[in-house]
Amino acid sequence: MNRRNFLRTTAATALAAPTLSALDRNAIIEMRYVRMRNSSDNQVHRNTEFTGKHLLPALQRAGIGPMGFFMSMIGPDSPFLLAVFSYPSLSAMEVAYDKLRADREYQKELAAFNSLPGQSFVRMEGVLLHAFDSIPNIEVPKQDGKRPPRIFELRTYESHNSKTLRRKIKMFNDSEIAIFRRCGILPVFFGETLIGRNMPNLTYMVAFDDLAAREKAWRTFGSDPEWKKLRVMPGYTDAEIVSNVSNVILRPMRFSPIR
């Protein structure tokens, strides 16, 4: 079984997975965590330099995007680097990986990185998402080159089972994302987890001008009349469809196309 068929089979047999036809309709979003520690190996510096100088150009040559690179600000297991990649489909993801493997310049730099003394990172962790119908692709925030980088929040909502996850996704698609936009919460992506930890779950990323703007936007959202009605509707309360919520605050790295 080749990689593409393996990914399709894994996604199709997951408890909360969409149909295969749906997988070809909305973007596939890959999140790659690079877990590090502050040590004598200078892991943060190593990974920042390699990502900006070698990984990013190689991904661009492979036609991957939109994409973004972020460093943890507030959250457990810090420090970590989060890379977010987007593909039109699983088959496009396979083609992109083939291009990376065939990129001699990148493979040379990767071999040099892996040959550095000491430990360059603690562990890597990958997550594969399928974008929601209401936001089928990554939305790159507008950037004129003059404004300071935004901050980004990544949230994961775990659900009791695939049925309750479908209800939470419907809640986002039908109303909640629109309320976000109205309250100053800028969506970047929303995706259902196909492969990852603590499934079934969904993950989304939103952006704010700064921490003060984040606090104001969430406060506005919490007091929004439509949201107040929606959150207490039978079948849509947190107690019925969400079993756990985790979030981290991120800052874009200096070379990140999403910023």
N, C-alpha and C positions, 0 to 999 in steps of 0.2 A: 504494500500500500504506500503510495507516495504521500508527501507532506500535505499537499492540497486536500486529498481525499481523507487523510487522517484528521485534519482540522475540521472538515465538513462533517465527518462522522461524529467526532467528539462534540461539536456544537449541536448537531441534530439530536443526539441522544441525551444531552444535558436536560435536567428536569425543567428548566425554564427557557429552553432554547427556542428561537423563532424558526419558521420553516426555512428550507434551503433557498426558496425563491426570494424570501425577505432578506436573506444574507447578501444577495446580489444587488439589492435595492439601496440600502443605506451603507454608510461608511463603516469600515472595520477600524477600530481605534486600538492601538497597542500602547500600553503603559509599561515602561521599564524602570524599575527602581534599582538604584545602585546604593546599597547600604554601606556606610563608611564609619570610621571612628577617627577622632582626633588623636593622631599618633605620630611617632617619629617617621613613619613612612610618608607623611604628608599626603594622605589619600585624597583630601578635598582638592588640593592644588593639582595633583596628578590627573584626576578625572576631569577637572575643569579644563585643563590645557588640552588633553586628548580629545575631549568632546568638541571644543570650539575649533581646534586646528585641523582635526582629522575626521572625526565622525560626521560632523555637520556637512562638510563639503562632499563626503562620500554619499551621504543620504541625498543630497541635492543632485549629485550626478546620477543617482539611481532613480530620480524622479519621485521621491517620497515627499509627501506633504499634503496639507499643512502639518507643521510640527512645532514643538516647543520644548524648551529645556528649563528646568526649574530647580531651585535649591530650597530645602526646608527652612522655614522661619520659626514656626510654632507647631509642635506636634511630636508624637512619640517616635522613638527610634531615630532621632536626629543625631548626626547629620545624614541626609541622603540626597541624592540627585534623582530627579524624576524626568525621564524623557517621554514625550508623547508623540506618537507617529500616527498618521492617518493614511488609509488605503481605500480606493473605491470598492474593492471586493477582496475576497480571500485569494482569488487567482492573481490579482494585482500584487498582493502581499508576497506571494510565491515568486513572481517575476522580480520584484524588488530585491528579495533576499538572494536570488540567483545573481543579480547584478553586483551586489555587495561582495559575494564570494569571488566573482570574476574581476573585481577592481584591484589590480595589482598594487597600485599606490596605497590604497587603504589597507590591504592585507599586510603589506610591508610595515606600515606604521602600527598596525594592531599587534604584529609579532614583536615589534620593538617594545610596545607598551607592556605586553605580557612577559617580557624578559627583564623588566626593571627589578632591581633587588627589593626584597621585602614583600609586603602585601599591598596591592593597589586598591583593594576594596574587601569588605567582609563577605558579602553575598549579593547576587542579583536576584530580582524577583520580577516575573512578567505577568501581565494581566491583559486579556483580550476582550474587547467590548464590541457590541453591535449598537450603532447609533439609533436613537429614537426616531420615530416617524416625523415628529413635529420639529426636529432639529437634526436632519439626516446627515449633516456634515459638520466638521469643526467650523465654528464661526470665529475668525481671527479678528480681535478687537482692532478698530481703526487706530493707526499710529502715524502721526505726521513727522516724526523724528525730533520734535521739539519738546513734547510732554515727557515727564518722568515716567519710569516704568510703573505699571500697575502692581497690585498684589493679587494673588489668585487663591481661591479656596477650593479644595478638593474634598468632596463629601461622598461617603459610601453608606447606602441604606441597605441593611440586610433585612430579609423578609422571612416569614415563617415557612413558606413553601412556594412553589411556582404559581399557584393560584393567587395568593395574596400579593406576590411580586407583580403579576399582571395588572392587578388593581392599582398598585402604586404607580406603575408606568402609565396607565390610562389617566390617572389623576394628574400626572405631570403633563402628558400630551394634551389633554382636554382643557386644562385651566391653569395649573400651577406655574408653568414656565411663562405664560403670558402675564401672570401676576408678578413674577420676578422682574420681568422687563419693565413693567409699569412702576415698580418700586425702586428702580435704580440698581438692580442686581443683573449684571451683564452675563448672559450665558455664553460659554465657550463650547462645551459639549455635554451631552447626556448619553449614557450608554448602558445597556444591559450586559452583565458579565457573562461571557461564553466560557472562558477559562480563567480560573483564579481561585483565590481563597474565600472561605466563608460564604459559599454560594447556598441559595440563590441571593443575588444582590444586584444593585445598580450603582453606578458611580457617575458623578457629574462634577464639572469644573465651572466656576463662575469668577468674574473679575470685578475689582473695585479700584477706584483711584488711589486709595490709601486705607489705613486701618480705621480712621475716623469715618470715612465714607462707608466702609463696611458696616460699622456699628449703626450708623444712621439708616442704611438701607434695610438691614435686618429688622430694625425697630419699626420702620415703616411697613415692612411686610407683615410683621406680627400683628399690627393694628389694622391691616387692610380689611374692609368689610366683607369682600368676596372670599378672602382666605378664611376669615372667622367662620363663615357659613360652611365652606368646603371642608374644613378640618373636623367638623363634628357630624358630618353626614354619615348615616349608618353604612358600614362597610368600608369607610374611608378614614376612620380615626387611626392615629398612630398605634394604639394598642391592638388594633385588628390586623394591620398590614405591615408594620415595621417592628422588627425584633431588636435592632441595634443600629445606632448611627455613630460613625466616626468621621472626624474631619481634621485636616491639616491646613496650615497657611503657608503659602509658597511665594517666593520672589523669582522673577525670571532671571536667568543668567544673562550676562551682558551681550551674548551673541544670539539669544533666543529670538526666532522670527515671531513668536507669539509673546507679546510683552505689554 
